[in-house]
Amino acid sequence: MMKKVLRERGLPEDLVYVALIESGFSSSALSRVGAVGYWQFMRGTGRDYGLKINSHIDERRDPVLSTQAAADYFSGLYNLFGSWYLAIASYNTGENRVKRLIMTHHTRDFWELIKRGRMPSETVNYVPKFIAASLIAKNPGKYGFADIEYSRPLAYDEIKVSGTISLRRLANKMNLDYAELKALNPAY
């Protein structure tokens, strides 16, 4: 689903591996600085990209909505920098820090900025992690990953409700297991 969203928006499908290195594709991922969900959005950035975040809902944990927001964010970052490596680096450390480095060192070459700049060590390693994750995911056997059991894509239906409803009450009314319904709706 994430690759499909990226593809539909004209972005490289490999950007999906940012979610892998950010969260391990976990909706419940929470960083030490408060980034949440698959794409590890901070509260402000999530809101800037249209995600609802309040005491009842956190769309940073929604796989579809957060992926759409991440795609929008990546589009903007690529338009700003004209380089996927710089876009990915700024996703990690913030676009203002990357802009300052570009202005200070007069280059848009990510590798040159690492040599010359004060890029945080986490970001220095971030793009190589992304590259490694992409290579391994595309050819796991080559890198010693064998007998991998891939999960089947989730099949689900969307149901629109008017107003608010308790997930527990909804599960009860639909004769569904509450824990399973909750797991399929991590934003709530």
C-alpha positions in Angstrom: 0.0 0.0 0.0 2.8 2.4 0.9 4.6 1.8 -2.4 1.4 2.3 -4.3 0.8 5.7 -2.6 4.4 6.7 -3.4 4.1 5.5 -7.0 0.7 7.2 -7.6 2.3 10.5 -6.5 5.2 10.1 -8.9 7.8 9.4 -6.1 10.4 6.6 -5.9 8.9 3.5 -4.4 12.1 3.0 -2.5 11.1 5.8 -0.1 9.1 3.1 1.6 12.3 2.0 3.2 12.4 5.3 5.2 9.5 3.9 7.1 11.4 0.7 7.6 14.4 2.5 9.2 12.2 5.0 11.0 9.8 2.6 12.7 10.2 -1.0 11.4 6.8 -0.4 9.9 5.3 -0.2 13.3 2.3 2.1 14.0 3.2 2.1 17.7 6.7 3.4 17.2 7.5 6.3 19.5 10.9 8.1 19.4 12.6 9.6 22.4 11.8 13.1 21.0 8.1 12.4 20.4 8.0 11.3 16.8 5.2 8.8 16.2 4.0 6.1 13.9 5.3 4.5 10.7 6.9 7.6 9.3 7.9 9.1 12.7 6.2 12.4 12.3 6.6 15.0 15.0 3.3 16.5 16.1 3.9 19.8 14.3 5.0 18.3 11.0 2.1 15.8 11.1 -0.3 18.7 11.5 1.4 20.7 8.8 0.8 17.8 6.4 -2.9 17.4 7.3 -2.8 14.7 10.0 -5.3 15.0 12.9 -3.7 14.7 16.3 -5.7 15.0 19.5 -6.7 13.0 22.5 -9.0 10.7 20.5 -7.1 10.3 17.2 -3.5 10.3 16.0 -3.4 9.9 12.3 0.4 9.6 12.4 -0.4 6.0 13.3 -2.8 5.5 10.3 -0.9 3.6 7.6 -2.8 5.2 4.7 -3.0 8.8 5.9 0.5 9.0 7.3 1.9 7.6 4.0 0.0 10.2 2.1 1.4 12.9 4.4 4.9 11.5 4.1 4.6 11.5 0.3 3.5 15.1 0.4 6.5 15.9 2.7 8.9 14.1 0.4 7.6 15.9 -2.7 8.2 19.2 -1.0 11.7 18.2 0.2 12.7 17.0 -3.2 11.3 20.2 -4.8 13.3 22.2 -2.4 16.6 20.4 -2.7 16.5 18.6 -6.1 18.2 15.6 -4.6 16.7 12.5 -3.0 19.7 12.1 -0.7 19.3 15.7 0.6 15.5 15.2 0.8 16.0 12.0 2.9 18.7 13.6 5.1 16.4 16.6 5.7 13.5 14.2 6.6 15.8 13.1 9.4 17.4 16.3 10.6 15.1 19.0 9.3 15.2 21.1 6.1 16.5 24.2 7.8 19.6 22.5 9.0 20.3 21.1 5.5 19.6 24.5 3.9 22.1 26.1 6.2 24.7 23.5 5.3 24.1 24.0 1.6 24.4 27.8 2.0 27.6 27.5 4.2 29.4 25.0 2.0 28.0 26.0 -1.5 27.2 22.5 -2.6 24.1 20.3 -2.9 26.1 17.1 -2.9 25.1 15.1 0.1 28.4 13.3 0.3 30.4 16.5 0.0 28.3 18.1 2.8 29.2 15.2 5.1 32.9 15.7 4.4 32.7 19.5 5.0 29.8 20.0 7.4 28.5 19.5 10.8 25.8 17.1 9.8 24.6 15.2 12.9 26.1 11.7 13.1 22.6 10.2 13.0 22.0 11.9 9.7 25.4 11.1 8.4 24.4 7.4 8.8 20.8 7.9 7.8 21.2 8.0 4.1 23.5 4.9 4.1 21.0 3.1 6.3 18.3 3.9 3.7 20.5 2.7 0.8 21.3 -0.5 2.7 17.7 -1.2 3.6 16.7 -0.7 -0.1 19.4 -3.1 -1.3 18.7 -5.7 1.3 14.9 -5.5 0.8 15.2 -5.9 -3.0 17.5 -8.9 -2.8 17.5 -10.4 0.8 19.1 -13.7 -0.2 22.2 -11.9 -1.5 22.8 -10.5 2.0 22.2 -13.6 4.0 18.5 -13.3 4.7 16.9 -16.7 3.9 13.6 -18.4 4.5 11.8 -15.1 5.1 8.1 -15.6 5.6 6.4 -12.5 4.2 3.1 -11.4 5.6 0.2 -11.1 3.2 -1.1 -7.6 2.7 -4.0 -6.8 5.0 -7.4 -7.0 3.4 -9.8 -4.6 4.9 -12.9 -2.6 4.3 -13.5 1.0 5.1 -16.7 2.0 7.0 -17.7 5.6 7.4 -19.6 6.4 10.5 -21.4 9.7 11.2 -20.3 11.1 14.6 -18.2 9.3 17.1 -18.5 5.7 18.3 -16.5 3.6 20.7 -14.4 0.9 19.0 -15.4 -1.5 21.7 -19.1 -0.7 21.0 -18.6 -1.0 17.3 -16.8 -4.4 17.7 -19.6 -5.6 19.8 -22.3 -4.5 17.4 -20.5 -6.1 14.5 -19.6 -9.3 16.3 -15.9 -8.6 15.9 -13.0 -9.1 18.3 -12.2 -5.8 19.9 -8.5 -6.4 20.0 -8.4 -7.2 16.3 -10.5 -4.1 15.4 -8.2 -1.9 17.5 -5.1 -3.4 15.9 -6.6 -2.6 12.5 -7.3 1.0 13.5 -4.1 2.1 15.3 -4.9 5.8 14.8 -7.8 5.6 17.3 
